[in-house]
């Protein structure tokens, strides 16, 4: 019976886990290094080191890019549901409006819907390139282009 060969980490890789590093880096990209480090029980210097490693570790870079893709899809899905719900509410308010006060409610929903669409368009352009700290995303960490979808 053959024994499984387990590669021992080299001195510089002691305890390094690509999956964990990718998860932390995705969260750091969407929040801050400090928040992600605290949430995952690692140091900020580890987050910084893992980000630098993206340039030389294609496997980690791929996991990071895939994680960003999943995170992007999650917030886009939520925002899409919000827009659909706003449209439903708007139709309901228009159908049941009986006085000027009701029409103000309709206008409020219309204004909120328009603001949401403007913010959505701003987010799909701004978020892929920079996180909230204003740090540029690594060059090899690409995101999907949700701004190519049309919202009617």
N, C-alpha and C positions, 0 to 999 in steps of 0.2 A: 504494500500500500504506500503510495507517494504522500509525502508531507507537503503541505502548502508552503510555498516560498513567500515569506513576508519581507518586503524591503524595509530595512530599518532607516529611519530618517537620518540624514546627514547632520552634522553639527549645526548648520545654519537653518535646518528644517525641523529641529526638534519640536515635536508636538504640532507642527503645522497641519491644518486641516483646510483644504481648498473650499469645501462646501461651506464651512463656517465663515471663512474669510470672505467668500462671495456674498453670503447673506449680510454680513456686517457692512461690507462695502456698498451694497445696494441701499441699505438703510441710511448709511452715512451720506450717500449721494442725494437721497430724498429729504434728509433732515440735516443733521450736523455730525461731524466726527465725534464730538463729545457725547451727544445724545445716543448715537449708535453704540459707542464704546460702553457707555453706562448700561444700556439695555442688554448687551450681550456679555457683560462682565469681562471686558478686555480693556487695555489701555489705549489712549488716543494715539500713542506712538506706534502701537501695533496696527491700528487702522491706517496710519500714514505709511508704514512700511509695506502693508499689503497693497495699498494703492500703487506704490512705486513698483511693486512686483508685477503688477498688471502688464507692464511694458515688456517683461522678459518671460512671462509664464502664460503661454497661449491657452492652456487648459483653464487656468484661473480667469483669464480675460473672457473666455467663452462662457463660463459659468456666470460671471458678472453681467455680461451682455444679456444672457438669457433671463437672469433675475430682474434686470431693468425692464426687459420686455414684458415680463409677467406683471410687474408693479405698474407699468404704464397702462396695460390692459385693464387692470383692476380699477384704477381711478377713472379711466375713460368710460368703463361700463357704468360705474356709479353716476357719473355726470350725465351720461346718456339717459339713464333712468330718470334722473331729476328733470331733464328737459322734457321727456315724454309725460311725466306726471304734471308738470307745469302746463303743458298744452291741454291735457285732459281737464285740469281744473279751470283753465281759461274757457274752454267750451261749455263747461258746466255753469260757470258764472254768467256767461253771455246768455245762455238759454233761460236762466232763472232770474235775470236782472229785472227789477220792477220799478226802481227809482234811481235817483242820482247817486245815492250812497252805494247802491249795488254796482253802478258803473265805475265808481271810484275803486272798488275792489277789483273790477276787471282791469282797470288801468294799472293798478299796483302789480297784478300778476303779469301783465304784458311788460311792464318795466323790468320786473325781476327776471323774466325770461330773456329779455334782450340783454340785460347785464350779464346773465349767465353765459349766453352765447359769446359775448365779447370776451369775457374772462376765459372761456374755453379756448377760443382762438389764440389768446395771449399765452395761455399755459402750454399749449402744444408747440408753440414756437420757443418759449423761454425755458421751460423745464428741461428739455433734452440737452441743452448746452451747458447749463449751470445749475448747481444746487443752491440752496438758500444762503449759503455762505459766499456765493459768487465765485466759487472755484470751478474752473472748466473741467468738464468730464474728460477722462483719458481718451486719447485719440483713437484707440482701438476698441473702445466701448461704444458701439453704435446703438441707437434706439430706432424703433419703428417710426415712421413718419405719419402720425395720426392726422396731421394737417392736410393730408391728401384726400381724406374722406370728406364728403360733402354733407353738410347739415342743411336741411331744407326747413 
